């Protein structure tokens, strides 16, 4: 059985090239967004919006000139992308709709065996949507409280989400964190809605999900962790069995990385990207601001092993227990992490504010790094459509950041 052996430096170069971060923003426009999502399968969505949603932060690090409107158009005007569940809440290509048929069928069975209160109002909800058009839960007067996976919820919300999980509804658009739904038949072509699941057996489905998740990062081990979340019916045993089948079929290649004991896996189809990355070792380092749920960071332990970078998203930790801050973003420079910072917006929403900054240990600030970081933040401000950058004077002095703030 074929097995590749890489140094940690080579593994970093490959995974960053696979992620469109070697160098950053090497894609452009809508085609760049679609190309990246096609390569990694999905990007995660999170409703928190400090300096953009997670999905927008993922794309601004990779797509030159990315603006929020680009993603909104691909999702809700052109319907080339769709909101769904893959790596938890995610965005993926609408062409992948048939592959998630099993998940929709499972949701339909749960609904059929679930609360009568929800099933009883579905005909009325359908009638409301047909007569009124797209609706959110606040537009419907079904106020009874029912049990729901995330705690007690209004009946209106439970009904709409049930229909969404079953594939009867899609997200028409979002108003901040609120989802507005419409009937799937109004927005997706019938041949796509009626397409059969390409995976005939459960084993094929498991193999497809495992291969897709490996491709979501580039390199991944079998160890349990956040990288494997959100795959129904696939746990350690099923992953191991899928990997055996995928190896036998030649769809996955084993990778040994120096200093890392567990075997890593990559899609065999990505070997060209590996060889290309290794041929371009002399690429000038550039900087990129990453999302907290960036695909590159899905497996925190792997990031620690490969990059010697320990990152935890601390938004759900009580303030006294945080090592850094509420919403902290990593900064990549070349193939290493250089710093992390806590961003905010000013009260008018125009200026980007750096509330805090932490350099990584052993980082030496060079002239080249200064130039790369200035360029990175200039592009980040353009993505935010922000007109200025503000750094607290104490933060600027403590972290030696005066050069980053425009005069």
Phi, psi and omega per residue, in radians:
X1 nan 2.312 -3.064
X2 -1.223 2.435 -3.134
X3 -2.481 2.274 3.112
X4 -1.672 2.611 3.065
X5 -2.163 2.192 -3.089
X6 -2.225 2.644 2.914
X7 -1.357 2.898 3.083
X8 -1.079 -0.671 3.116
X9 -1.069 -0.763 3.120
X10 -1.143 -0.698 3.115
X11 -1.102 -0.709 3.099
X12 -1.108 -0.776 -3.130
X13 -1.051 -0.744 3.135
X14 -1.135 -0.867 -3.028
X15 -1.133 -0.594 3.106
X16 -1.258 -0.663 3.074
X17 -1.122 -0.758 3.104
X18 -1.044 -0.637 -3.104
X19 -1.463 0.051 -3.130
X20 1.240 0.436 -3.107
X21 -2.021 0.185 3.132
X22 -2.278 1.476 -0.067
X23 -1.481 2.977 3.128
X24 -1.236 2.781 3.114
X25 0.905 0.808 3.110
X26 -1.637 -0.009 3.051
X27 -1.869 2.946 -3.102
X28 -2.580 2.488 2.984
X29 1.089 -2.862 -3.129
X30 -1.098 -0.670 3.113
X31 -1.073 -0.636 3.099
X32 -1.140 -0.721 3.090
X33 -1.056 -0.851 -3.110
X34 -1.131 -0.676 3.124
X35 -1.101 -0.760 -3.120
X36 -1.152 -0.797 -3.118
X37 -1.159 -0.607 3.065
X38 -1.090 -0.632 -3.108
X39 -1.262 -0.744 -3.029
X40 -1.759 -0.087 3.093
X41 1.566 -0.952 -3.136
X42 -2.739 2.838 2.936
X43 -2.201 2.597 -3.060
X44 -1.384 2.518 3.002
X45 -1.861 2.445 2.999
X46 -2.425 2.428 -3.047
X47 -1.256 -0.305 3.130
X48 -1.085 2.397 -3.107
X49 -2.366 1.574 3.073
X50 -1.673 -0.909 3.020
X51 -2.325 0.742 -3.073
X52 1.951 2.722 3.061
X53 -1.236 2.800 -3.123
X54 -0.919 -0.786 -3.110
X55 -1.074 -0.639 3.125
X56 -1.239 -0.652 3.102
X57 -1.159 -0.654 3.074
X58 -1.005 -0.821 -3.019
X59 -1.325 -0.584 -3.140
X60 -1.136 -0.432 3.127
X61 -1.333 -0.247 -2.998
X62 -2.109 -0.502 -2.977
X63 -1.927 2.002 -3.124
X64 -1.054 2.271 3.108
X65 1.288 0.306 -3.103
X66 -1.123 2.396 3.022
X67 -2.323 2.716 -3.109
X68 -0.952 -0.659 -3.074
X69 -1.049 -0.513 -3.139
X70 -1.083 -0.824 -3.128
X71 -1.188 -0.697 3.133
X72 -1.061 -0.722 -3.141
X73 -1.158 -0.737 3.134
X74 -1.140 -0.569 -3.126
X75 -1.417 -0.882 -2.868
X76 -1.970 -0.233 3.059
X77 -1.802 -0.944 -3.088
X78 -1.539 -0.341 3.126
X79 0.991 0.613 3.022
X80 -1.448 -0.390 3.070
X81 -2.101 2.847 -3.098
X82 -2.520 2.525 2.994
X83 -1.350 2.272 3.092
X84 -2.821 -2.983 3.109
X85 -1.932 2.118 3.075
X86 -2.411 -1.548 2.920
X87 -1.492 1.408 -2.967
X88 1.022 -2.550 3.093
X89 -1.153 2.227 -2.997
X90 -2.532 2.999 2.999
X91 -2.175 2.259 3.139
X92 -2.549 3.043 -3.101
X93 -1.166 2.425 3.106
X94 -1.099 -0.410 3.122
X95 -1.169 -0.258 3.115
X96 -1.492 -0.032 -3.108
X97 -0.861 -0.832 -3.097
X98 -1.073 -0.525 -3.080
X99 -1.191 -0.331 -3.125
X100 -1.742 0.284 -3.139
X101 -1.009 -0.667 3.133
X102 -1.060 -0.699 -3.140
X103 -1.134 -0.713 3.127
X104 -1.171 -0.699 3.106
X105 -1.125 -0.670 3.095
X106 -1.116 -0.726 3.112
X107 -1.120 -0.651 3.119
X108 -1.138 -0.678 3.086
X109 -1.146 -0.714 3.105
X110 -1.091 -0.688 3.133
X111 -1.155 -0.731 -3.134
X112 -1.104 -0.522 -3.122
X113 -1.766 0.091 -3.041
X114 -1.696 -2.622 -3.002
X115 -1.139 2.241 3.095
X116 -1.090 -0.586 -3.115
X117 -1.039 -0.653 3.135
X118 -1.251 -0.854 -3.095
X119 -1.065 -0.612 -3.023
X120 -1.193 -0.454 -3.096
X121 -1.724 -0.015 -3.093
X122 -1.037 -0.734 3.094
X123 -1.030 -0.641 3.128
X124 -1.228 -0.656 3.104
X125 -1.114 -0.741 3.105
X126 -1.057 -0.738 -3.141
X127 -1.119 -0.721 3.109
X128 -1.038 -0.776 -3.101
X129 -1.197 -0.716 3.130
X130 -1.085 -0.643 -3.075
X131 -1.495 -0.624 -2.998
X132 -1.818 -0.291 -3.033
X133 1.526 -2.845 -3.064
X134 -0.974 2.427 -3.108
X135 -2.394 2.718 2.947
X136 -2.015 3.059 -3.062
X137 -1.102 -0.519 -3.127
X138 -1.284 -0.212 3.115
X139 -1.482 -0.176 -3.076
X140 -1.958 2.442 -3.035
X141 -1.685 0.723 3.097
X142 -1.796 1.604 -2.920
X143 -1.705 -0.057 3.108
X144 -1.010 2.489 3.106
X145 -1.585 2.311 3.133
X146 -2.255 2.795 3.076
X147 -1.240 2.444 -3.086
X148 -2.565 2.632 -3.044
X149 -0.905 -0.543 -3.112
X150 -1.748 0.350 -3.124
X151 1.912 3.025 3.141
X152 -0.970 2.425 -3.094
X153 -2.458 2.764 3.027
X154 -1.094 2.544 -3.139
X155 -1.026 -0.644 -3.141
X156 -1.047 -0.797 3.135
X157 -1.126 -0.788 -3.108
X158 -1.082 -0.688 -3.129
X159 -1.172 -0.823 -3.131
X160 -1.119 -0.746 -3.140
X161 -1.170 -0.631 3.091
X162 -1.067 -0.799 3.139
X163 -1.152 -0.575 3.091
X164 -1.189 -0.808 3.139
X165 -1.106 -0.559 3.136
X166 -1.395 -0.170 3.123
X167 1.579 0.062 3.107
X168 -1.308 -0.550 3.115
X169 -2.022 2.690 2.934
X170 -2.190 2.884 3.073
X171 -1.357 2.085 3.136
X172 -1.315 -0.789 3.023
X173 -2.931 3.046 3.091
X174 -2.076 2.518 2.973
X175 -2.011 1.697 -2.994
X176 1.023 -2.026 -3.134
X177 -1.615 -0.070 -3.052
X178 -1.551 2.285 3.139
X179 -1.612 2.308 3.080
X180 -1.910 2.186 -2.996
X181 -1.875 2.696 2.978
X182 -2.542 2.917 3.140
X183 -1.162 2.369 -3.126
X184 -1.033 -0.605 -3.100
X185 -1.131 -0.302 3.119
X186 -1.431 -0.218 -2.984
X187 -2.307 -0.351 -3.142
X188 -1.972 2.445 -3.117
X189 -1.114 2.560 -3.077
X190 -1.069 -0.635 -3.127
X191 -1.148 -0.484 3.072
X192 -1.344 -0.747 -3.140
X193 -1.106 -0.574 -3.084
X194 -1.697 0.019 -3.108
X195 -1.140 2.395 3.128
X196 -1.250 2.744 3.049
X197 -1.102 2.115 3.139
X198 -1.096 -0.381 3.122
X199 -1.639 1.882 -3.049
X200 -1.263 -0.756 -3.074
X201 -1.844 2.854 3.069
X202 -1.088 -0.637 3.133
X203 -1.092 -0.738 3.103
X204 -1.093 -0.704 3.116
X205 -1.101 -0.811 3.120
X206 -1.034 -0.775 -3.125
X207 -1.087 -0.718 3.139
X208 -1.106 -0.748 -3.131
X209 -1.176 -0.721 -3.137
X210 -1.143 -0.798 3.128
X211 -1.093 -0.706 3.136
X212 -1.107 -0.721 -3.091
X213 -1.235 -0.643 3.037
X214 -1.037 -0.793 3.122
X215 -1.154 -0.393 3.108
X216 -1.114 -0.458 3.122
X217 -1.941 -0.837 -3.092
X218 2.185 -0.908 3.027
X219 -2.252 2.373 -3.120
X220 -2.692 2.512 3.054
X221 -1.726 3.081 -3.101
X222 -1.493 -0.169 -3.124
X223 -0.906 2.417 3.060
X224 -1.115 2.539 -3.137
X225 3.000 -3.125 -3.068
X226 -1.063 -0.448 -3.120
X227 -1.088 -0.423 -3.100
X228 -1.727 0.081 -3.122
X229 -1.152 2.611 2.977
X230 1.481 0.340 3.072
X231 -1.952 1.766 -3.076
X232 -1.044 2.294 3.042
X233 1.339 0.093 -3.121
X234 -2.068 1.857 3.046
X235 -2.055 -2.840 -3.019
X236 -0.952 -0.838 -3.081
X237 -1.098 -0.795 -3.132
X238 -1.150 -0.642 3.102
X239 -1.091 -0.799 -3.131
X240 -1.062 -0.744 3.135
X241 -1.142 -0.700 3.108
X242 -1.122 -0.740 -3.136
X243 -1.096 -0.665 3.079
X244 -1.063 -0.787 -3.141
X245 -1.150 -0.756 -3.114
X246 -1.143 -0.637 3.062
X247 -1.144 -0.759 -3.137
X248 -1.125 -0.562 3.141
X249 -1.459 -0.106 -3.134
X250 1.341 0.270 -3.128
X251 -1.528 -0.295 -3.132
X252 -2.245 2.521 3.098
X253 -2.067 2.367 3.061
X254 -1.336 2.479 -3.130
X255 -2.298 2.198 2.997
X256 -1.736 2.282 3.106
X257 -2.075 2.285 -3.072
X258 -0.958 2.340 3.078
X259 1.422 -0.005 3.127
X260 -2.095 2.045 -3.028
X261 -1.209 -0.857 -3.087
X262 -1.158 2.602 3.024
X263 -1.210 2.403 3.024
X264 -1.807 2.773 -3.109
X265 -2.242 2.512 3.017
X266 -2.349 2.715 3.036
X267 -1.196 2.307 3.134
X268 -1.026 -0.565 -3.135
X269 -1.165 -0.228 -3.135
X270 -1.646 0.081 -3.100
X271 -1.121 -0.549 3.094
X272 -1.083 -0.677 3.097
X273 -1.107 -0.702 3.096
X274 -1.041 -0.901 -3.089
X275 -1.115 -0.656 3.109
X276 -1.130 -0.741 -3.137
X277 -1.092 -0.700 -3.097
X278 -1.270 -0.388 3.092
X279 -1.365 -0.264 -3.065
X280 -2.035 0.842 -3.113
X281 -1.181 -0.361 -3.063
X282 -1.581 0.272 -3.141
X283 -1.059 2.300 3.131
X284 -1.104 2.321 -3.121
X285 -1.074 2.440 3.013
X286 -2.266 2.936 -3.075
X287 -1.975 2.628 3.102
X288 -2.570 2.452 3.047
X289 -1.642 2.144 -3.053
X290 -1.751 2.727 3.080
X291 -1.333 2.699 3.123
X292 -1.151 -0.491 3.110
X293 -1.979 0.574 3.096
X294 -1.020 2.507 3.110
X295 -0.912 -0.656 -3.139
X296 -1.030 -0.474 -3.048
X297 -1.779 0.154 -3.076
X298 -1.017 -0.669 3.099
X299 -1.906 1.738 -3.038
X300 -1.102 -0.664 -3.133
X301 -1.147 -0.663 3.108
X302 -1.141 -0.691 3.095
X303 -1.083 -0.717 3.101
X304 -1.087 -0.756 -3.125
X305 -1.157 -0.775 -3.036
X306 -1.426 -0.679 -2.989
X307 -1.949 -0.087 -3.060
X308 0.958 0.766 -3.087
X309 -2.288 2.077 -3.105
X310 -1.776 1.917 -3.071
X311 -2.209 2.273 3.019
X312 -2.300 2.359 3.070
X313 -1.435 2.085 -2.925
X314 -1.881 0.338 -3.076
X315 -1.113 -0.481 -3.096
X316 -1.704 0.083 3.068
X317 -1.552 2.475 2.979
X318 -1.022 2.521 -3.044
X319 -0.884 -0.744 -3.114
X320 -1.136 -0.319 -3.093
X321 -1.668 -0.006 -3.111
X322 -1.419 2.406 3.045
X323 -1.396 -0.520 -3.108
X324 -2.167 -1.608 -3.081
X325 -2.647 -3.067 -3.055
X326 -1.148 -0.908 -3.061
X327 -2.346 1.648 -2.996
X328 -1.994 2.310 -3.094
X329 -1.944 2.364 3.092
X330 -1.360 2.657 3.065
X331 -2.095 2.118 3.132
X332 -1.654 2.382 3.029
X333 -2.284 2.030 -3.029
X334 1.097 -2.190 3.141
X335 -1.917 0.397 3.097
X336 -2.356 2.768 3.058
X337 -1.528 2.242 -3.060
X338 -1.746 -0.572 -3.024
X339 -2.851 3.080 2.968
X340 -2.535 2.640 -3.117
X341 -2.532 2.779 3.113
X342 -1.862 1.917 -3.102
X343 -1.623 2.833 3.016
X344 -2.738 3.030 3.001
X345 -2.016 2.635 3.091
X346 -1.271 3.030 -3.031
X347 -1.064 -0.488 3.128
X348 -1.503 -0.164 3.122
X349 1.360 0.206 -3.081
X350 -1.720 -0.734 -3.064
X351 -1.596 2.501 2.930
X352 -1.474 2.288 -3.123
X353 -1.988 2.255 2.983
X354 -1.667 1.859 -3.077
X355 -1.418 -0.505 3.106
X356 -2.803 2.825 -3.067
X357 -2.620 2.420 3.112
X358 -2.342 2.064 3.005
X359 -1.323 2.575 3.032
X360 -1.293 2.618 3.120
X361 -0.993 2.539 3.048
X362 1.198 0.229 3.066
X363 -1.415 2.263 3.048
X364 -1.911 2.080 -3.086
X365 -1.344 1.944 3.139
X366 -1.776 2.949 3.081
X367 -1.080 -0.696 3.127
X368 -1.101 -0.693 3.133
X369 -1.172 -0.690 3.085
X370 -1.013 -0.835 -3.121
X371 -1.071 -0.757 -3.134
X372 -1.115 -0.699 -3.131
X373 -1.239 -0.665 3.073
X374 -1.068 -0.807 3.106
X375 -1.074 -0.730 -3.120
X376 -1.073 -0.817 -3.117
X377 -1.270 -0.509 3.042
X378 -1.095 -0.745 3.123
X379 -1.229 -0.608 3.119
X380 -1.147 -0.710 3.083
X381 -1.097 -0.692 3.120
X382 -1.123 -0.727 3.090
X383 -1.032 -0.733 -3.133
X384 -1.322 -0.172 -2.997
X385 0.954 0.758 -3.119
X386 -1.795 2.607 -3.050
X387 -1.824 -0.026 -3.125
X388 -2.829 2.840 3.100
X389 -2.155 2.251 3.140
X390 -2.093 2.290 3.092
X391 -2.147 2.215 3.074
X392 -0.931 2.365 -3.038
X393 -1.038 -0.666 3.122
X394 -1.186 -0.678 3.107
X395 -1.136 -0.780 -3.128
X396 -1.047 -0.731 -3.124
X397 -1.265 -0.792 -3.090
X398 -1.115 -0.656 -3.058
X399 -1.782 0.104 3.133
X400 0.982 1.023 -3.064
X401 -2.042 0.158 -3.080
X402 -0.981 -0.581 -3.116
X403 -1.195 -0.342 -3.080
X404 -1.382 -0.476 -3.066
X405 -1.491 2.173 -3.141
X406 -1.041 2.590 3.107
X407 -1.242 nan nan
